[in-house]
Amino acid sequence: MGDWSENYPTGDYAVTSNKYYKINFNVLTHAIMTTEVTSCTQPTGFVKTFSQLYARGTFNGWASTSMNLVADHTWQVDVSLDGQANQRLKFDVNGDWSQDYGDTNTDNILEQSGADIYVSGAGNYRLAVNDQTLVYSVSILSTANQAPIAVISPSTRVDLALGASVVLDGQSSIDNDGTIVNYSWSTGDTTVTTTINGDSVGSFTVSLTVTDDQGATGTSNVTVNVTDTPADAWYFRGSPNNWATTLMASSDGVNYCIEQVFANVNPRFKIDHFADWVESYPTADYIVTGDSRYQVCFNATSHAITTTLLSSVDLTAPVVSASPNSGVYTNSQNIILSVTDNQDANPQVYYTTDNSTPTINSPLYSGQTLTATDITTGVDLVVKTLAVDVSGNQAQQSFSYQIGAPINSGDFREETIYFLMTTRFYDGDPTNNYYNRDRYKAGDPQWRGDYKGLIAQLDYIKDLGFTAIWSTPPVENRSGLDYHGYHAYDFYRVDPRLESAGATYQDFINAAHAKGLKVIQDVVINHSSQYGLRGKVWIDHLPVKYYVPAGATQGSIDNGPYQGNLGDYASVNRDDNDNSVAPDWFKARHNSDPEGLTPLVDPKTGVTVPLAGYDANRFFGIDAQGLDPAWYHLDGFMAGGDWENPTALQNKHMAGDTIDLATGNQNVKDYINGAINMYLDMGVDAIRLDTVKHVERDELLTYVHEWQAHKPGLFVFGENLVKGTGWGSEIANDNASAVIRPWWYTRTTQDPSNPNAGGDSGFSVLDFSLFSTFRDNVTRGSFNGIGGILSMDWIYGDATKLVTFFQNHDVGPDNDFKYRFGGSEANAALVYNLLWTIRGIPTLYYGEEVMFQAGLPQDIANANDTLDQTGRAYYGPTLDNLAATQAHPLYQHIKRLNQIRKAIPALQKAPMSQVNEWGAGMSFVRDLSAQGSYAAVGLATGSGQNITMSGVVNGTYVDAVSGGTINVSNGSLSFNVPAYSARIWVLNGSGKIGVDGVYLK
């Protein structure tokens, strides 16, 4: 890369002086070869298809920059890109556009007369083209000059009294890679500061442009509002106005007063001098009683604050309770509803029992008994309520009942798991498809698959031999790219983009159970979306429809269905933030102005939008310090070393759309646990928990144990991602403590150096420690190191309950842990032989059975990637071509492994013993003799292996793969395993299981 970060050889390569050489370097072997030549100007002798080649684009004004032939068929040139909007390029053979090449398919393969190639970013780039294969690359070499950043203080908005003046200061402007050499104000001043006089009432904008030592510029603006208010202005800021600025009135220039209505959530305020937080009172927030109207007065001389209660204001909705509460009951239940309110003695309750949403036109509850009887195998009755008080406050609640003996999830070690992204699997109902505003791709809506499609493909999953389905979270989401379900907005509602008439989430659960398949629900408790939680907590934003990118105009967006602006195209008023606890000003704009043209004053800054280039964080980001501490942590965002720091991991926000919930607070626990129990009552059989290490272990286990108390026998496992063996610094060579490593969460010990100081926590994890070795062993046709991982099984609460995998939606078995496996099919078969015979519950990520999207990134990796270029591509065409899919060697291989594992309890539940691994092969015993099952297993890589196992139980063994029989009388079992195959010798086995395939035979 030209930066000495990687160079060869270790010592300088010596040649004879005063001679000319041709130097060749092999990038795979790092071998260097020199050949003496007569001159450096002699013809290269490289083979070429094009006579010459030029690079043309926005970087050179579409002129022709000559490329050099640097190897056979390889042309190359280094260029500088400035990062301008719509930056793009093409390649031209003759420099006259008579034979030009672009990339229509964005697959890094050129087509003649193809589309322009778009490149984001600024810096020095290397362009390379193979004129034989037409493969091209655009690689960054170094970052170009960074533009300076203009900063004005005071920033954004200045309120100025008539006749007063203010000094605007630009000295905080910065240039990260140089110095600022010029300041230019719109007033005409060229100094660091400029003085603004309030000569007349009105608003105007002052701009500052700064120039760095390489000629780049940056500009910032501030709005000046001149009013005829007294020069000494004091402002009310608090929970009623979302901490914006409201001018207080004064008749004497000393005492300033205002009336404010405080809701019941965190009612508090401060008084701020000049609305800039430089001087504010009191030091800590002033707390008042909620649901009340107060007169607030402030003495500018003594700084004393007085509050006078004017009246109580009812802002709290009624609360409905049911007796008995939601749950699973053996016998029929007679249900009585009751309602309470903080002020209204007789609030109204409307209800439904047909799963519809109640309104004020629904039946009125007046004390009647609602009966839940055993009707189905799942939920038998759902009572939904709408409570309304005399002040107009409303709240919806839901109560679910399952009658009859609870369905026990059983021993989940008996299962094998098929993991899929619901929205990317199969489209059963095109009417609920939805394009996210980010990464738009015509014809491929991110929300494409749904429960109707999944129900239609249950037979596919069942034929493949899987017994449990793990699908991405079903709860309603909100984010610019929320198709995967990890940005929860309403835990209690299934996202309508997944459901259809007759194909709800409940219908999917019922259909899966009818086919003998169990349902694993993916759950996130660590964070919510950046919109908060519907009906509980709102996070301060401006409606997205008012966002205008820099250099654009409102109404100019052209992004598929997002025409005009980026507001939700599926909503009448182009806004998806329907949170009932949002402030009134937000609700008003949520329900109006779909074009986003009516001026809206940002209550936080006073700036009027739409405004091109206005702070994107006011639409998409958050102010961590401004969050509600009852619901969220306030510790900022993760960066740098935070990812291996337990305190930062568990208290900071991962990203701007994953806002870290205060999971230790009881209100958060009640909210999440109520939702999860509701889904368990619907028939969910197991839980997969996301982002485990981001929640402190003992705190996380309070959630897990609550769910297990609600549904005895519930299997819960989690994702604790680690790229390495991850035993923890207290136990092995690791860069972080065991308290954020996978095994810690499966134990109850309080000593990170002693797993055995505590027992099994009842919670299991995905086996990232085993997975992290795959890039170096099984993907290269070796078992080297697998035995070492298995020798650490003692560290877990119960290693037989680990959930094993080869790849998933986040990671793959490559050097970057980034890509779907793209190696040999035979080595993939080798991996599955391992995972289906060692301890743990094997999991397959959708498409592995046909090497779907092999070698592509698991997730979007670059700025312009779309989902079809990743491992999350839509799977529908593969399922539509069912005959070819089911004939794939890996499909048949996995199908047979599922048949074998299902028939042999020892492969499901027994711990590992007598493990012997030598790279080219492995052998081990799975001893479940207490339950009448015992198996000796031998595995081979790319060459057949002769294996002898000692110390096995005497008796007659039958190989489940070949059907062969061996009698053991001396504790020694000898056999041969063909390349890429397995021998599974079952004591008193029933015979060969399944049909031979390409690998397992």
RAUR-V26329 format. One record per residue. RES is the residue in one small letter. NEAR is the number of other C-alpha atoms within 10 Angstrom. Layout:
<<RES:NEAR> <RES:NEAR>>
//
This chain:
<<m:11> <g:8> <d:8> <w:7> <s:6> <e:9> <n:12> <y:12> <p:10> <t:7> <g:7> <d:8> <y:9> <a:6> <v:11> <t:8> <s:6> <n:6> <k:11> <y:16> <y:16> <k:13> <i:10> <n:13> <f:12> <n:9> <v:8> <l:6> <t:7> <h:12> <a:11> <i:13> <m:11> <t:13> <t:9> <e:13> <v:12> <t:10> <s:11> <c:12> <t:8> <q:8> <p:7> <t:12> <g:9> <f:11> <v:13> <k:16> <t:11> <f:15> <s:9> <q:16> <l:24> <y:21> <a:27> <r:21> <g:19> <t:18> <f:17> <n:14> <g:9> <w:13> <a:14> <s:19> <t:18> <s:19> <m:20> <n:15> <l:24> <v:13> <a:15> <d:15> <h:17> <t:23> <w:22> <q:21> <v:18> <d:18> <v:16> <s:17> <l:22> <d:17> <g:16> <q:13> <a:12> <n:12> <q:18> <r:19> <l:22> <k:22> <f:30> <d:23> <v:20> <n:16> <g:18> <d:11> <w:14> <s:10> <q:13> <d:21> <y:23> <g:23> <d:23> <t:16> <n:12> <t:17> <d:10> <n:16> <i:18> <l:25> <e:15> <q:14> <s:17> <g:17> <a:17> <d:18> <i:21> <y:17> <v:17> <s:16> <g:16> <a:18> <g:17> <n:18> <y:20> <r:16> <l:18> <a:22> <v:24> <n:21> <d:22> <q:13> <t:11> <l:18> <v:16> <y:21> <s:14> <v:14> <s:13> <i:18> <l:16> <s:15> <t:14> <a:16> <n:19> <q:18> <a:22> <p:25> <i:21> <a:23> <v:23> <i:22> <s:16> <p:14> <s:16> <t:19> <r:20> <v:22> <d:20> <l:27> <a:22> <l:19> <g:14> <a:15> <s:15> <v:16> <v:12> <l:20> <d:18> <g:24> <q:15> <s:11> <s:22> <i:18> <d:21> <n:12> <d:14> <g:14> <t:14> <i:23> <v:12> <n:15> <y:21> <s:19> <w:21> <s:13> <t:12> <g:9> <d:13> <t:15> <t:13> <v:18> <t:18> <t:20> <t:11> <i:15> <n:16> <g:20> <d:14> <s:13> <v:14> <g:13> <s:15> <f:10> <t:13> <v:18> <s:16> <l:27> <t:21> <v:27> <t:21> <d:23> <d:16> <q:15> <g:13> <a:15> <t:19> <g:18> <t:19> <s:19> <n:19> <v:20> <t:19> <v:21> <n:19> <v:22> <t:19> <d:14> <t:14> <p:15> <a:16> <d:13> <a:20> <w:27> <y:23> <f:27> <r:22> <g:22> <s:19> <p:18> <n:19> <n:16> <w:18> <a:17> <t:21> <t:17> <l:19> <m:19> <a:18> <s:19> <s:9> <d:7> <g:15> <v:13> <n:19> <y:22> <c:21> <i:17> <e:17> <q:17> <v:21> <f:25> <a:20> <n:16> <v:17> <n:17> <p:19> <r:19> <f:23> <k:21> <i:30> <d:22> <h:18> <f:19> <a:22> <d:16> <w:12> <v:8> <e:13> <s:20> <y:17> <p:14> <t:9> <a:10> <d:14> <y:15> <i:12> <v:18> <t:16> <g:20> <d:19> <s:19> <r:21> <y:22> <q:15> <v:19> <c:22> <f:23> <n:16> <a:17> <t:9> <s:9> <h:15> <a:12> <i:18> <t:12> <t:16> <t:11> <l:13> <l:13> <s:12> <s:15> <v:17> <d:23> <l:21> <t:20> <a:22> <p:26> <v:21> <v:20> <s:16> <a:14> <s:12> <p:14> <n:13> <s:21> <g:18> <v:23> <y:17> <t:12> <n:13> <s:15> <q:18> <n:13> <i:19> <i:17> <l:20> <s:13> <v:16> <t:17> <d:19> <n:13> <q:17> <d:15> <a:12> <n:13> <p:21> <q:19> <v:29> <y:19> <y:25> <t:19> <t:17> <d:11> <n:12> <s:12> <t:16> <p:22> <t:17> <i:13> <n:8> <s:15> <p:14> <l:18> <y:19> <s:12> <g:11> <q:11> <t:12> <l:15> <t:12> <a:21> <t:19> <d:19> <i:12> <t:12> <t:17> <g:24> <v:25> <d:19> <l:23> <v:20> <v:23> <k:20> <t:27> <l:24> <a:27> <v:24> <d:24> <v:16> <s:14> <g:13> <n:15> <q:19> <a:17> <q:20> <q:16> <s:21> <f:21> <s:21> <y:27> <q:29> <i:23> <g:19> <a:12> <p:16> <i:16> <n:12> <s:17> <g:13> <d:13> <f:21> <r:20> <e:20> <e:23> <t:25> <i:25> <y:22> <f:20> <l:21> <m:23> <t:25> <t:29> <r:24> <f:26> <y:25> <d:24> <g:23> <d:19> <p:15> <t:10> <n:16> <n:18> <y:19> <y:25> <n:22> <r:20> <d:15> <r:18> <y:20> <k:16> <a:10> <g:9> <d:17> <p:20> <q:27> <w:23> <r:27> <g:28> <d:30> <y:28> <k:22> <g:24> <l:25> <i:21> <a:15> <q:15> <l:18> <d:14> <y:15> <i:18> <k:18> <d:14> <l:21> <g:24> <f:26> <t:23> <a:25> <i:26> <w:22> <s:21> <t:20> <p:26> <p:27> <v:24> <e:21> <n:27> <r:24> <s:22> <g:16> <l:19> <d:19> <y:26> <h:19> <g:25> <y:26> <h:26> <a:31> <y:27> <d:22> <f:26> <y:20> <r:14> <v:18> <d:20> <p:15> <r:22> <l:29> <e:23> <s:19> <a:8> <g:11> <a:21> <t:19> <y:23> <q:19> <d:19> <f:22> <i:23> <n:23> <a:18> <a:21> <h:19> <a:11> <k:12> <g:13> <l:22> <k:26> <v:23> <i:25> <q:23> <d:20> <v:22> <v:21> <i:24> <n:24> <h:28> <s:24> <s:24> <q:25> <y:28> <g:30> <l:22> <r:20> <g:15> <k:17> <v:20> <w:21> <i:22> <d:23> <h:21> <l:23> <p:23> <v:21> <k:27> <y:29> <y:25> <v:25> <p:18> <a:12> <g:8> <a:12> <t:16> <q:19> <g:17> <s:13> <i:16> <d:11> <n:17> <g:14> <p:18> <y:20> <q:14> <g:19> <n:26> <l:26> <g:23> <d:22> <y:22> <a:13> <s:12> <v:13> <n:18> <r:24> <d:23> <d:19> <n:22> <d:15> <n:21> <s:16> <v:16> <a:23> <p:15> <d:11> <w:13> <f:18> <k:16> <a:11> <r:20> <h:24> <n:14> <s:14> <d:17> <p:21> <e:17> <g:26> <l:13> <t:14> <p:13> <l:19> <v:14> <d:16> <p:16> <k:16> <t:18> <g:17> <v:18> <t:15> <v:19> <p:21> <l:18> <a:16> <g:14> <y:19> <d:15> <a:16> <n:12> <r:18> <f:17> <f:19> <g:17> <i:21> <d:15> <a:20> <q:12> <g:13> <l:18> <d:18> <p:14> <a:17> <w:24> <y:27> <h:22> <l:20> <d:15> <g:18> <f:20> <m:17> <a:13> <g:7> <g:9> <d:15> <w:18> <e:16> <n:16> <p:19> <t:15> <a:19> <l:23> <q:27> <n:23> <k:24> <h:25> <m:21> <a:17> <g:17> <d:24> <t:21> <i:29> <d:30> <l:27> <a:23> <t:25> <g:19> <n:14> <q:12> <n:14> <v:18> <k:19> <d:12> <y:14> <i:20> <n:20> <g:17> <a:18> <i:21> <n:22> <m:23> <y:21> <l:23> <d:24> <m:25> <g:25> <v:24> <d:27> <a:25> <i:21> <r:22> <l:24> <d:21> <t:17> <v:24> <k:25> <h:24> <v:25> <e:19> <r:19> <d:15> <e:13> <l:20> <l:18> <t:14> <y:19> <v:22> <h:17> <e:16> <w:22> <q:19> <a:12> <h:18> <k:23> <p:15> <g:18> <l:24> <f:23> <v:22> <f:25> <g:25> <e:18> <n:22> <l:22> <v:18> <k:14> <g:13> <t:20> <g:25> <w:26> <g:21> <s:16> <e:16> <i:15> <a:13> <n:11> <d:14> <n:13> <a:17> <s:20> <a:23> <v:22> <i:29> <r:25> <p:28> <w:29> <w:29> <y:29> <t:28> <r:25> <t:19> <t:18> <q:14> <d:14> <p:21> <s:18> <n:13> <p:22> <n:17> <a:12> <g:15> <g:14> <d:17> <s:20> <g:21> <f:24> <s:27> <v:25> <l:25> <d:26> <f:24> <s:23> <l:21> <f:24> <s:23> <t:21> <f:25> <r:17> <d:16> <n:18> <v:26> <t:23> <r:16> <g:24> <s:23> <f:25> <n:19> <g:17> <i:22> <g:18> <g:13> <i:13> <l:18> <s:12> <m:13> <d:17> <w:12> <i:18> <y:23> <g:25> <d:21> <a:24> <t:20> <k:29> <l:25> <v:23> <t:24> <f:23> <f:27> <q:24> <n:21> <h:20> <d:16> <v:22> <g:26> <p:24> <d:20> <n:11> <d:11> <f:19> <k:21> <y:25> <r:30> <f:28> <g:17> <g:16> <s:13> <e:16> <a:19> <n:21> <a:22> <a:23> <l:26> <v:22> <y:20> <n:24> <l:21> <l:19> <w:23> <t:28> <i:24> <r:26> <g:28> <i:26> <p:27> <t:25> <l:23> <y:20> <y:22> <g:23> <e:20> <e:21> <v:19> <m:19> <f:20> <q:21> <a:17> <g:17> <l:21> <p:25> <q:25> <d:21> <i:18> <a:15> <n:9> <a:10> <n:13> <d:16> <t:20> <l:21> <d:18> <q:17> <t:22> <g:30> <r:29> <a:22> <y:23> <y:22> <g:16> <p:11> <t:17> <l:16> <d:11> <n:10> <l:11> <a:10> <a:11> <t:18> <q:19> <a:11> <h:14> <p:19> <l:23> <y:21> <q:25> <h:23> <i:22> <k:21> <r:21> <l:22> <n:21> <q:16> <i:21> <r:20> <k:19> <a:16> <i:23> <p:21> <a:28> <l:32> <q:27> <k:24> <a:24> <p:20> <m:21> <s:14> <q:14> <v:18> <n:16> <e:19> <w:14> <g:17> <a:19> <g:25> <m:23> <s:22> <f:22> <v:27> <r:26> <d:22> <l:18> <s:14> <a:9> <q:11> <g:12> <s:19> <y:24> <a:29> <a:25> <v:23> <g:28> <l:27> <a:29> <t:27> <g:17> <s:14> <g:17> <q:21> <n:13> <i:19> <t:12> <m:19> <s:12> <g:11> <v:20> <v:20> <n:14> <g:14> <t:15> <y:25> <v:22> <d:24> <a:26> <v:22> <s:19> <g:17> <g:14> <t:17> <i:16> <n:15> <v:16> <s:12> <n:12> <g:13> <s:14> <l:20> <s:12> <f:14> <n:15> <v:22> <p:18> <a:20> <y:26> <s:25> <a:30> <r:27> <i:27> <w:27> <v:25> <l:24> <n:17> <g:20> <s:14> <g:17> <k:16> <i:17> <g:19> <v:13> <d:14> <g:14> <v:14> <y:20> <l:25> <k:19>>
//
